[in-house]
Amino acid sequence: MAMQRMIIVDDELSTRTGLRDYIDWASYGIQVVGEAADGEGGLALYRELLPDIVITDIKMPKLDGIAFAKRLRESDADVKIVFVSGYDDVDYLKSAMKMDAVDYILKPIDRKELGAVFGKIAKLADSEKRQRELMRQMTAKLHQSVPLLKEKFLHRLITERELTRAELEGQIAFLELRLPLEAEYCVCVLAIDDRQFLLERMPQKEIELISFSIQNICQESIDQFTNGYVFEYRRFMFAAILGFREESEVEALYENLVGLKAKLDDFLTRFLQISISIGVGNPVHEPGLVHRSFDQAEDALQQKLFLGKNRLIRIDQLVSPDAFDYKDVREELDKLEAILKAAEIGSIQRFLEELTERLSRRRNAPIQYCRMIFQDIVALSSRFLAGIHAWTPEQEALEVKVRDDVARLETIAEMNAAIGSYMQAVAQCINEKKTKKSRNVIERIKSLIESRYNENLTIAQIAEEVYLTTTYVCLIFKQETGYTLNEYMTKVRMDRAIDLLKDSSIRLYDICYAIGYSEPGYFSKQFKRYTGLSPSEFRNMHGTSEPEG
């Protein structure tokens, strides 16, 4: 521990000698470095040696102890003063206390009392040393934290509405920011395109490198044409606060931002194959209004949803959007079930195109609402598939993927494309289900005809057996087989007649009745139409003849 340095000021030599030689000052951590016989000498000695402690008499010639202490306090507020006096005077004591004296000791000096006083001084010195060290450490940490404090303050500028002019002035001065109160300011918001996808897939080291590089490129470019600061206020989203002293600087802003974007594009596309979009707010007239320009810059950036990615979008160039009608879009979704029932890809695509066009035309729907609309389309489609028992694990996996994609996609066009692919899979699933159902119905109709062809089976009876209308049965049977029901009935009967005709023991009219005809003549006519031969000609060709009798 460093020794505390002390001088003794007293007009009595014996007192000075006694204080200097008969006290073990080292045991208190104190070193006596000088003496003076009066206040003026003491003041000169103090200025020469700059001691930590001054022990002084009160009654002295030329400059008494009280006046001497007052002069010391004017030079050094921290010096420790101990008064000694042969006068037990209340006024002297009060004057000593006004000088923030450590203590007041009466002559003759008592060693024990003196020891207690300087023991207190030693503790006080140790406490002050710890406080100074703490302040030194805190000052060092504060110095190290200045970049963080600057970024924190800049973040407050873009988000808080109630910063007072005095607070602004104080913070700007303390942080030594180049943000004069009398200047114009504009905020740009820069966002990496597809940021959610990239953040989920990139290593943390690469994320930090990209972030640092973007801020560095931006700051270097900004420094070339104006004063300003850029910082990351959200992962892969950056705010640039630009200040302008001259009107010409504001007029050249857009041209300079085009140059800035070109530099960023060169870096991002050459090394990383990613792009960046920039939104630009309107100028404001003081740093306390920076939040307004920031809000406008974010609004401009949101137009990426409709205009597309990799753009520089100025809020002052955007056309005011029409009022958005949420109810109107919701009513459009009500048409989806009917479209799904038809399961025509063309109809589904037109539905999505019209919905996307409706959202894009108004251009004021928030991105979260647009995502919600497309998520609703997914949900409606999934419920429809479940309703027709066409929901499969494969379809569930597709749904999870498209939901995740829509939650991250940043433009209407991308959302439309993702949903369009999903809806194609849904339509295919519905069509497969319908085809499978139709095939099952066809097989049941065929089985019914093949087992009851010898009856007077009507189309109405067939339709009733498969629980469908006669019109629908006729339609799907023709679509799937190429035959009408009557044609297929005739085919089954004729094929059976051919088999029976090969057996010469069976008479023609028995065959007629066996395959469901009541008139042999009608049977012969139908058979010839089917085979090109009459039943008798067919038998003769195959070496059989009508049995006698």
KEZAFI-687689 format. One record per residue (C-alpha): x, y, z. Coordinates in Angstrom, 1 decimal, always signed. Layout:
<pts>
(pt (X Y Z)),
...
</pts>
This chain:
<pts>
(pt (+0.0 +0.0 +0.0)),
(pt (+1.4 +3.5 -0.9)),
(pt (+2.1 +5.7 +2.1)),
(pt (-0.1 +8.8 +2.7)),
(pt (+2.1 +12.0 +2.5)),
(pt (+1.6 +14.6 +5.3)),
(pt (+2.9 +18.1 +6.1)),
(pt (+2.8 +19.7 +9.6)),
(pt (+2.0 +23.5 +9.9)),
(pt (+2.4 +25.1 +13.3)),
(pt (+4.1 +28.2 +14.6)),
(pt (+5.5 +26.3 +17.7)),
(pt (+8.7 +24.4 +16.9)),
(pt (+8.2 +22.1 +19.9)),
(pt (+4.8 +21.1 +18.6)),
(pt (+6.2 +20.4 +15.1)),
(pt (+9.1 +18.4 +16.5)),
(pt (+6.8 +16.4 +18.8)),
(pt (+4.4 +15.6 +16.1)),
(pt (+7.2 +14.6 +13.7)),
(pt (+9.5 +12.6 +16.0)),
(pt (+7.4 +11.0 +18.7)),
(pt (+4.6 +9.4 +16.7)),
(pt (+5.1 +6.2 +14.7)),
(pt (+3.5 +7.5 +11.5)),
(pt (+4.5 +4.5 +9.5)),
(pt (+2.2 +2.3 +11.5)),
(pt (-0.6 +4.5 +10.2)),
(pt (+0.7 +4.3 +6.7)),
(pt (+1.7 +8.0 +6.8)),
(pt (+5.0 +9.7 +5.8)),
(pt (+5.8 +13.2 +7.1)),
(pt (+7.3 +15.1 +4.1)),
(pt (+7.6 +18.7 +5.3)),
(pt (+6.9 +21.4 +7.9)),
(pt (+6.0 +25.0 +7.9)),
(pt (+5.8 +27.7 +10.7)),
(pt (+2.7 +29.6 +9.4)),
(pt (-0.2 +29.5 +7.0)),
(pt (+1.6 +31.2 +4.1)),
(pt (+4.6 +28.9 +4.4)),
(pt (+2.2 +26.0 +4.7)),
(pt (+0.4 +27.0 +1.5)),
(pt (+3.7 +27.2 -0.4)),
(pt (+4.8 +23.9 +1.0)),
(pt (+1.5 +22.3 +0.0)),
(pt (+1.8 +23.6 -3.6)),
(pt (+5.3 +22.2 -3.8)),
(pt (+4.7 +18.7 -2.3)),
(pt (+0.9 +18.1 -2.8)),
(pt (+0.5 +16.0 +0.3)),
(pt (-2.5 +13.9 +1.1)),
(pt (-2.9 +15.1 +4.7)),
(pt (-2.3 +18.5 +6.4)),
(pt (-2.1 +18.8 +10.2)),
(pt (-2.3 +22.5 +11.1)),
(pt (-2.6 +24.8 +14.1)),
(pt (-5.5 +27.3 +14.1)),
(pt (-3.8 +30.3 +15.7)),
(pt (-0.8 +31.3 +13.6)),
(pt (+0.7 +34.5 +12.3)),
(pt (+0.4 +35.9 +8.8)),
(pt (-2.3 +33.3 +7.7)),
(pt (-4.3 +31.5 +10.4)),
(pt (-5.3 +27.9 +10.2)),
(pt (-8.9 +28.6 +9.1)),
(pt (-7.9 +30.9 +6.3)),
(pt (-5.1 +28.4 +5.3)),
(pt (-7.6 +25.5 +5.2)),
(pt (-10.0 +27.6 +3.1)),
(pt (-7.2 +28.2 +0.6)),
(pt (-6.4 +24.5 +0.6)),
(pt (-10.0 +23.6 -0.1)),
(pt (-10.1 +25.9 -3.1)),
(pt (-7.1 +24.1 -4.6)),
(pt (-7.9 +20.5 -3.5)),
(pt (-11.3 +19.4 -2.3)),
(pt (-9.9 +15.9 -1.3)),
(pt (-7.0 +16.9 +1.0)),
(pt (-7.5 +15.7 +4.6)),
(pt (-7.2 +18.5 +7.2)),
(pt (-6.7 +17.9 +10.9)),
(pt (-6.7 +21.0 +13.2)),
(pt (-4.8 +21.3 +16.4)),
(pt (-5.3 +24.2 +18.8)),
(pt (-4.7 +25.3 +22.3)),
(pt (-8.1 +27.0 +22.4)),
(pt (-11.2 +25.2 +23.3)),
(pt (-13.4 +27.6 +21.4)),
(pt (-16.8 +26.7 +19.9)),
(pt (-16.4 +29.3 +17.1)),
(pt (-13.1 +27.8 +16.1)),
(pt (-14.6 +24.3 +16.2)),
(pt (-17.5 +25.5 +14.0)),
(pt (-15.1 +27.1 +11.5)),
(pt (-13.1 +23.8 +11.4)),
(pt (-16.2 +21.8 +10.6)),
(pt (-17.0 +24.2 +7.7)),
(pt (-13.7 +23.3 +6.2)),
(pt (-14.7 +19.6 +6.3)),
(pt (-11.8 +18.9 +8.7)),
(pt (-11.3 +15.3 +9.6)),
(pt (-11.0 +16.2 +13.2)),
(pt (-10.1 +18.9 +15.8)),
(pt (-7.5 +18.1 +18.4)),
(pt (-6.8 +20.2 +21.5)),
(pt (-3.3 +20.9 +22.8)),
(pt (-1.6 +19.5 +24.7)),
(pt (-1.9 +16.6 +22.2)),
(pt (-2.8 +13.2 +23.7)),
(pt (-1.1 +10.3 +21.9)),
(pt (-4.2 +8.0 +22.3)),
(pt (-6.5 +10.7 +20.9)),
(pt (-4.1 +11.4 +18.0)),
(pt (-3.8 +7.6 +17.3)),
(pt (-7.6 +7.3 +17.1)),
(pt (-7.8 +10.3 +14.7)),
(pt (-5.1 +9.0 +12.3)),
(pt (-6.5 +5.5 +12.6)),
(pt (-9.7 +7.0 +11.2)),
(pt (-7.8 +8.8 +8.5)),
(pt (-6.1 +5.5 +7.5)),
(pt (-9.5 +3.8 +7.2)),
(pt (-10.8 +6.8 +5.3)),
(pt (-7.9 +6.8 +2.9)),
(pt (-8.3 +3.1 +2.3)),
(pt (-12.0 +3.5 +1.6)),
(pt (-11.3 +6.4 -0.8)),
(pt (-8.6 +4.3 -2.5)),
(pt (-11.1 +1.5 -3.1)),
(pt (-13.7 +4.0 -4.4)),
(pt (-11.1 +5.5 -6.8)),
(pt (-10.2 +2.0 -8.0)),
(pt (-13.8 +1.2 -8.5)),
(pt (-14.4 +4.5 -10.4)),
(pt (-11.3 +3.7 -12.5)),
(pt (-12.6 +0.3 -13.3)),
(pt (-16.1 +1.6 -14.0)),
(pt (-14.7 +4.4 -16.2)),
(pt (-12.7 +1.8 -18.2)),
(pt (-15.8 -0.4 -18.6)),
(pt (-17.8 +2.7 -19.6)),
(pt (-15.1 +3.5 -22.2)),
(pt (-15.3 -0.1 -23.5)),
(pt (-19.1 +0.1 -23.6)),
(pt (-19.3 +3.3 -25.6)),
(pt (-19.9 +1.5 -28.9)),
(pt (-22.7 -0.4 -27.3)),
(pt (-24.1 +2.7 -25.6)),
(pt (-24.1 +4.5 -29.0)),
(pt (-26.0 +1.6 -30.6)),
(pt (-28.5 +1.6 -27.7)),
(pt (-29.1 +5.3 -28.1)),
(pt (-29.5 +5.1 -31.8)),
(pt (-32.0 +2.3 -31.3)),
(pt (-33.9 +4.6 -28.9)),
(pt (-33.9 +7.3 -31.6)),
(pt (-35.7 +5.1 -34.1)),
(pt (-38.2 +3.7 -31.7)),
(pt (-39.0 +6.2 -28.9)),
(pt (-41.4 +9.2 -29.4)),
(pt (-40.7 +11.1 -26.2)),
(pt (-37.0 +12.0 -26.1)),
(pt (-36.7 +15.6 -24.9)),
(pt (-34.3 +18.1 -26.5)),
(pt (-32.2 +18.3 -23.4)),
(pt (-31.9 +14.5 -23.3)),
(pt (-31.0 +14.4 -26.9)),
(pt (-28.4 +17.1 -26.5)),
(pt (-26.9 +15.4 -23.4)),
(pt (-26.6 +12.0 -25.0)),
(pt (-25.3 +13.3 -28.3)),
(pt (-22.6 +15.2 -26.5)),
(pt (-21.7 +12.4 -24.1)),
(pt (-21.4 +9.8 -26.9)),
(pt (-19.7 +12.3 -29.2)),
(pt (-22.1 +11.6 -32.0)),
(pt (-22.2 +13.6 -35.2)),
(pt (-25.9 +14.3 -34.9)),
(pt (-26.4 +18.1 -34.8)),
(pt (-29.8 +19.3 -33.5)),
(pt (-30.1 +21.7 -36.4)),
(pt (-30.0 +19.4 -39.4)),
(pt (-32.3 +17.2 -41.5)),
(pt (-32.3 +13.4 -41.1)),
(pt (-33.5 +10.4 -43.1)),
(pt (-33.7 +6.8 -42.2)),
(pt (-33.1 +3.8 -44.4)),
(pt (-34.0 +0.3 -43.4)),
(pt (-32.0 -2.5 -45.1)),
(pt (-33.1 -6.2 -44.9)),
(pt (-31.5 -9.3 -46.2)),
(pt (-34.0 -11.1 -48.5)),
(pt (-35.2 -14.5 -47.3)),
(pt (-33.8 -13.7 -43.9)),
(pt (-35.7 -16.4 -42.0)),
(pt (-34.5 -19.2 -44.3)),
(pt (-30.9 -17.9 -44.1)),
(pt (-30.9 -17.5 -40.3)),
(pt (-32.1 -21.1 -39.9)),
(pt (-29.5 -22.6 -42.2)),
(pt (-26.4 -20.5 -41.8)),
(pt (-23.7 -21.2 -39.2)),
(pt (-23.5 -18.5 -36.5)),
(pt (-20.0 -17.5 -37.6)),
(pt (-21.2 -16.8 -41.1)),
(pt (-24.1 -14.8 -39.8)),
(pt (-21.8 -12.6 -37.8)),
(pt (-19.4 -12.1 -40.7)),
(pt (-22.2 -11.1 -43.1)),
(pt (-23.7 -8.7 -40.5)),
(pt (-20.3 -7.1 -39.9)),
(pt (-19.5 -6.8 -43.6)),
(pt (-22.9 -5.1 -44.4)),
(pt (-22.5 -2.6 -41.6)),
(pt (-18.9 -1.9 -42.6)),
(pt (-19.8 -1.4 -46.3)),
(pt (-22.7 +0.8 -45.4)),
(pt (-20.7 +3.0 -43.0)),
(pt (-17.9 +3.5 -45.4)),
(pt (-20.3 +4.5 -48.2)),
(pt (-22.3 +6.8 -45.9)),
(pt (-19.1 +8.5 -44.7)),
(pt (-18.3 +9.4 -48.3)),
(pt (-21.5 +11.4 -48.9)),
(pt (-22.9 +12.5 -45.5)),
(pt (-22.8 +12.0 -41.7)),
(pt (-24.6 +9.0 -40.4)),
(pt (-24.6 +5.8 -38.5)),
(pt (-25.7 +2.2 -39.4)),
(pt (-26.5 -0.5 -36.9)),
(pt (-28.3 -3.9 -36.8)),
(pt (-31.6 -3.4 -34.9)),
(pt (-32.8 -6.9 -35.6)),
(pt (-31.0 -10.0 -37.0)),
(pt (-30.2 -9.2 -40.7)),
(pt (-32.1 -6.0 -40.5)),
(pt (-30.2 -2.7 -40.4)),
(pt (-31.1 +1.0 -39.8)),
(pt (-29.1 +3.8 -41.3)),
(pt (-29.6 +7.3 -39.8)),
(pt (-28.4 +9.9 -42.2)),
(pt (-27.9 +13.5 -41.4)),
(pt (-27.8 +16.4 -43.9)),
(pt (-26.5 +20.0 -43.4)),
(pt (-27.2 +21.1 -47.0)),
(pt (-30.3 +20.8 -49.1)),
(pt (-28.0 +19.6 -52.0)),
(pt (-27.1 +16.5 -49.8)),
(pt (-30.8 +15.6 -49.4)),
(pt (-31.3 +16.0 -53.2)),
(pt (-28.4 +13.7 -53.9)),
(pt (-29.6 +11.1 -51.4)),
(pt (-31.4 +8.7 -53.7)),
(pt (-28.4 +8.7 -56.2)),
(pt (-26.0 +7.9 -53.3)),
(pt (-28.3 +5.1 -52.0)),
(pt (-28.3 +3.5 -55.5)),
(pt (-24.6 +3.5 -55.3)),
(pt (-24.7 +2.0 -51.8)),
(pt (-27.0 -0.8 -52.9)),
(pt (-24.8 -1.5 -55.9)),
(pt (-21.8 -2.1 -53.5)),
(pt (-23.9 -4.3 -51.3)),
(pt (-25.2 -6.3 -54.2)),
(pt (-21.7 -6.8 -55.5)),
(pt (-20.6 -8.2 -52.2)),
(pt (-23.7 -10.3 -51.4)),
(pt (-24.2 -11.8 -54.9)),
(pt (-20.5 -12.5 -55.6)),
(pt (-19.8 -14.3 -52.4)),
(pt (-23.1 -15.5 -51.0)),
(pt (-25.8 -15.5 -53.7)),
(pt (-28.2 -13.5 -51.6)),
(pt (-29.9 -10.1 -52.1)),
(pt (-30.9 -7.1 -50.0)),
(pt (-33.9 -4.8 -50.1)),
(pt (-33.9 -1.2 -48.8)),
(pt (-36.8 +1.0 -47.7)),
(pt (-36.3 +4.8 -47.5)),
(pt (-38.3 +7.2 -45.3)),
(pt (-38.9 +10.9 -45.8)),
(pt (-36.5 +13.5 -44.3)),
(pt (-37.3 +15.0 -40.9)),
(pt (-36.0 +18.3 -39.4)),
(pt (-34.4 +17.1 -36.1)),
(pt (-33.0 +13.9 -34.5)),
(pt (-36.0 +13.8 -32.1)),
(pt (-38.2 +13.0 -35.1)),
(pt (-36.0 +10.2 -36.6)),
(pt (-38.6 +7.6 -35.5)),
(pt (-41.1 +9.0 -38.1)),
(pt (-38.7 +8.5 -40.9)),
(pt (-37.9 +5.0 -39.6)),
(pt (-41.6 +4.0 -39.5)),
(pt (-41.9 +5.3 -43.1)),
(pt (-38.8 +3.3 -44.2)),
(pt (-40.3 +0.1 -42.7)),
(pt (-43.6 +0.8 -44.5)),
(pt (-41.7 +1.2 -47.7)),
(pt (-39.8 -2.0 -47.1)),
(pt (-43.0 -3.8 -46.5)),
(pt (-44.0 -3.1 -50.1)),
(pt (-41.5 -5.8 -51.0)),
(pt (-44.4 -8.1 -50.3)),
(pt (-46.1 -6.8 -53.5)),
(pt (-43.2 -5.3 -55.6)),
(pt (-40.7 -8.1 -55.1)),
(pt (-37.3 -8.5 -53.5)),
(pt (-33.9 -6.9 -54.2)),
(pt (-35.3 -3.4 -54.5)),
(pt (-34.7 +0.1 -53.3)),
(pt (-38.1 +1.4 -52.3)),
(pt (-38.8 +5.1 -51.5)),
(pt (-41.9 +5.9 -49.4)),
(pt (-42.3 +9.2 -51.4)),
(pt (-42.7 +7.3 -54.7)),
(pt (-45.4 +4.9 -53.5)),
(pt (-49.0 +5.5 -54.6)),
(pt (-51.4 +5.7 -51.7)),
(pt (-53.2 +2.3 -51.6)),
(pt (-56.9 +1.7 -51.8)),
(pt (-58.7 +0.9 -48.6)),
(pt (-58.3 -2.8 -47.9)),
(pt (-61.5 -4.8 -47.4)),
(pt (-60.8 -7.9 -45.3)),
(pt (-64.4 -9.0 -45.7)),
(pt (-64.1 -9.0 -49.4)),
(pt (-61.1 -11.4 -49.4)),
(pt (-62.8 -13.6 -46.8)),
(pt (-65.8 -14.0 -49.1)),
(pt (-63.5 -15.0 -51.9)),
(pt (-62.3 -17.9 -49.8)),
(pt (-65.9 -19.2 -49.5)),
(pt (-65.7 -20.2 -53.2)),
(pt (-62.8 -22.5 -52.6)),
(pt (-64.8 -25.6 -51.5)),
(pt (-66.7 -25.6 -54.8)),
(pt (-63.5 -25.3 -56.7)),
(pt (-61.9 -28.2 -54.8)),
(pt (-64.9 -30.4 -55.5)),
(pt (-64.3 -30.0 -59.3)),
(pt (-60.5 -30.5 -58.6)),
(pt (-59.6 -28.8 -61.9)),
(pt (-56.0 -27.4 -61.8)),
(pt (-57.0 -24.6 -64.2)),
(pt (-59.8 -23.4 -61.9)),
(pt (-57.5 -23.6 -58.8)),
(pt (-54.8 -21.6 -60.6)),
(pt (-57.3 -18.9 -61.6)),
(pt (-58.6 -18.7 -58.1)),
(pt (-55.1 -18.1 -56.7)),
(pt (-54.3 -15.6 -59.4)),
(pt (-57.4 -13.6 -58.8)),
(pt (-56.8 -13.6 -55.0)),
(pt (-53.2 -12.6 -55.4)),
(pt (-54.2 -9.8 -57.8)),
(pt (-56.8 -8.6 -55.4)),
(pt (-54.2 -8.4 -52.6)),
(pt (-51.6 -6.8 -54.8)),
(pt (-54.0 -4.2 -56.2)),
(pt (-54.7 -2.7 -52.8)),
(pt (-51.1 -3.0 -51.6)),
(pt (-51.8 -2.2 -48.0)),
(pt (-52.5 -5.6 -46.5)),
(pt (-49.9 -6.4 -43.8)),
(pt (-47.6 -9.3 -44.6)),
(pt (-48.9 -11.2 -41.6)),
(pt (-52.5 -10.9 -42.9)),
(pt (-51.4 -12.1 -46.4)),
(pt (-49.7 -15.1 -44.8)),
(pt (-52.8 -15.8 -42.8)),
(pt (-54.9 -15.8 -46.0)),
(pt (-52.7 -18.3 -47.7)),
(pt (-52.5 -20.4 -44.5)),
(pt (-56.3 -20.4 -44.5)),
(pt (-56.3 -21.8 -48.0)),
(pt (-54.0 -24.6 -46.8)),
(pt (-56.3 -25.3 -43.8)),
(pt (-59.5 -25.4 -46.0)),
(pt (-57.8 -27.7 -48.5)),
(pt (-56.7 -30.1 -45.7)),
(pt (-60.2 -30.2 -44.1)),
(pt (-61.7 -31.0 -47.5)),
(pt (-59.2 -33.9 -48.0)),
(pt (-60.0 -35.2 -44.6)),
(pt (-63.8 -34.9 -45.3)),
(pt (-63.4 -37.2 -48.4)),
(pt (-61.1 -39.6 -46.5)),
(pt (-58.2 -38.7 -48.7)),
(pt (-55.8 -37.4 -46.0)),
(pt (-52.5 -39.3 -46.0)),
(pt (-49.2 -39.0 -44.1)),
(pt (-47.7 -37.8 -47.4)),
(pt (-50.3 -35.0 -47.6)),
(pt (-49.7 -34.1 -44.0)),
(pt (-45.9 -33.7 -44.7)),
(pt (-46.7 -31.5 -47.7)),
(pt (-49.0 -29.4 -45.5)),
(pt (-46.4 -28.9 -42.8)),
(pt (-43.8 -27.8 -45.4)),
(pt (-46.0 -25.3 -47.2)),
(pt (-47.1 -23.8 -43.8)),
(pt (-43.5 -23.4 -42.8)),
(pt (-42.6 -21.9 -46.2)),
(pt (-45.5 -19.4 -46.2)),
(pt (-44.5 -18.3 -42.6)),
(pt (-41.0 -17.3 -44.0)),
(pt (-41.7 -16.1 -47.5)),
(pt (-41.6 -12.4 -48.1)),
(pt (-43.5 -11.7 -51.3)),
(pt (-47.1 -12.4 -52.5)),
(pt (-45.6 -14.0 -55.7)),
(pt (-43.6 -16.5 -53.7)),
(pt (-46.6 -17.3 -51.4)),
(pt (-48.8 -17.8 -54.5)),
(pt (-46.2 -20.1 -56.1)),
(pt (-45.8 -22.2 -52.9)),
(pt (-49.6 -22.5 -52.4)),
(pt (-50.0 -23.2 -56.1)),
(pt (-47.7 -26.3 -55.9)),
(pt (-49.5 -27.5 -52.8)),
(pt (-52.9 -27.1 -54.4)),
(pt (-51.8 -29.1 -57.5)),
(pt (-51.0 -31.9 -55.1)),
(pt (-54.4 -31.5 -53.4)),
(pt (-56.2 -31.6 -56.8)),
(pt (-54.3 -34.7 -57.8)),
(pt (-55.2 -36.3 -54.5)),
(pt (-58.9 -35.5 -55.0)),
(pt (-58.9 -36.7 -58.5)),
(pt (-57.2 -40.0 -57.5)),
(pt (-59.9 -40.4 -54.8)),
(pt (-62.6 -39.7 -57.3)),
(pt (-61.1 -42.1 -59.9)),
(pt (-60.7 -44.8 -57.3)),
(pt (-64.3 -44.3 -56.2)),
(pt (-65.5 -44.4 -59.8)),
(pt (-63.5 -47.6 -60.5)),
(pt (-65.1 -49.2 -57.5)),
(pt (-68.6 -48.2 -58.7)),
(pt (-67.8 -49.5 -62.3)),
(pt (-66.6 -52.8 -60.9)),
(pt (-69.7 -53.2 -58.9)),
(pt (-71.9 -52.4 -61.9)),
(pt (-70.0 -54.9 -64.1)),
(pt (-70.3 -57.6 -61.5)),
(pt (-74.0 -56.9 -61.1)),
(pt (-74.6 -57.1 -64.9)),
(pt (-72.5 -60.3 -65.3)),
(pt (-74.4 -62.0 -62.5)),
(pt (-77.9 -60.9 -63.5)),
(pt (-77.7 -60.5 -67.3)),
(pt (-80.4 -63.2 -67.8)),
(pt (-82.9 -61.0 -65.9)),
(pt (-84.8 -58.0 -67.2)),
(pt (-82.3 -55.7 -65.4)),
(pt (-83.0 -52.0 -65.9)),
(pt (-80.7 -48.9 -65.5)),
(pt (-82.8 -47.7 -62.6)),
(pt (-82.3 -51.0 -60.8)),
(pt (-78.6 -50.8 -61.4)),
(pt (-78.4 -47.2 -60.1)),
(pt (-80.4 -48.2 -57.0)),
(pt (-78.0 -51.1 -56.3)),
(pt (-74.9 -48.7 -56.3)),
(pt (-76.7 -45.8 -54.5)),
(pt (-76.3 -43.3 -57.4)),
(pt (-78.6 -41.5 -59.7)),
(pt (-79.3 -43.0 -63.1)),
(pt (-77.8 -40.0 -64.9)),
(pt (-74.5 -40.2 -62.9)),
(pt (-74.3 -44.0 -63.3)),
(pt (-74.7 -43.7 -67.1)),
(pt (-72.2 -40.8 -67.2)),
(pt (-69.3 -42.4 -65.2)),
(pt (-69.9 -45.9 -66.8)),
(pt (-69.5 -44.4 -70.3)),
(pt (-66.4 -42.3 -69.2)),
(pt (-64.6 -45.3 -67.6)),
(pt (-65.5 -48.1 -70.0)),
(pt (-66.4 -46.5 -73.3)),
(pt (-69.7 -48.5 -73.3)),
(pt (-73.2 -47.4 -72.4)),
(pt (-74.9 -49.6 -69.9)),
(pt (-77.1 -51.1 -72.6)),
(pt (-74.1 -51.7 -74.8)),
(pt (-72.3 -53.5 -72.0)),
(pt (-75.4 -55.5 -71.1)),
(pt (-75.6 -56.7 -74.8)),
(pt (-71.9 -57.5 -74.8)),
(pt (-72.2 -59.7 -71.8)),
(pt (-75.2 -61.5 -73.2)),
(pt (-73.7 -62.0 -76.6)),
(pt (-70.4 -63.3 -75.2)),
(pt (-72.5 -65.8 -73.1)),
(pt (-74.5 -66.7 -76.2)),
(pt (-71.3 -67.4 -78.1)),
(pt (-70.2 -69.9 -75.4)),
(pt (-73.6 -71.6 -75.4)),
(pt (-73.7 -71.9 -79.2)),
(pt (-70.6 -74.0 -79.2)),
(pt (-72.6 -76.7 -77.4)),
(pt (-74.7 -78.3 -80.1)),
(pt (-77.0 -79.9 -77.5)),
(pt (-78.6 -76.6 -76.5)),
(pt (-81.4 -75.3 -78.7)),
(pt (-81.4 -71.7 -80.0)),
(pt (-84.6 -70.6 -78.3)),
(pt (-83.2 -72.1 -75.0)),
(pt (-80.1 -69.9 -75.4)),
(pt (-82.3 -66.9 -76.2)),
(pt (-84.2 -67.4 -72.9)),
(pt (-81.0 -68.3 -71.0)),
(pt (-79.3 -64.9 -71.7)),
(pt (-82.4 -62.8 -70.9)),
(pt (-84.2 -62.4 -74.2)),
(pt (-87.9 -63.4 -74.5)),
(pt (-88.1 -63.1 -78.4)),
(pt (-85.8 -65.5 -80.4)),
(pt (-86.1 -63.2 -83.4)),
(pt (-84.8 -60.2 -81.4)),
(pt (-82.0 -62.3 -80.1)),
(pt (-81.0 -63.3 -83.6)),
(pt (-81.0 -59.8 -84.8)),
(pt (-78.8 -58.6 -81.9)),
(pt (-76.4 -61.5 -82.3)),
(pt (-75.9 -60.8 -86.0)),
(pt (-75.3 -57.1 -85.2)),
(pt (-72.7 -58.1 -82.6)),
(pt (-70.9 -60.9 -84.6)),
(pt (-71.9 -60.3 -88.2)),
(pt (-73.4 -63.8 -88.3)),
(pt (-76.8 -65.2 -87.3)),
(pt (-76.8 -67.8 -84.5)),
(pt (-77.3 -70.6 -87.1)),
(pt (-74.5 -69.3 -89.3)),
(pt (-72.2 -69.1 -86.3)),
(pt (-73.0 -72.8 -85.4)),
(pt (-72.4 -73.9 -88.9)),
(pt (-69.0 -72.1 -89.0)),
(pt (-68.0 -73.9 -85.8)),
(pt (-69.1 -77.4 -87.0)),
(pt (-72.2 -77.6 -84.8)),
(pt (-75.8 -77.8 -85.8)),
(pt (-79.2 -77.3 -84.4)),
(pt (-80.3 -80.4 -82.3)),
(pt (-83.3 -82.3 -83.7)),
(pt (-86.6 -82.6 -82.1)),
</pts>
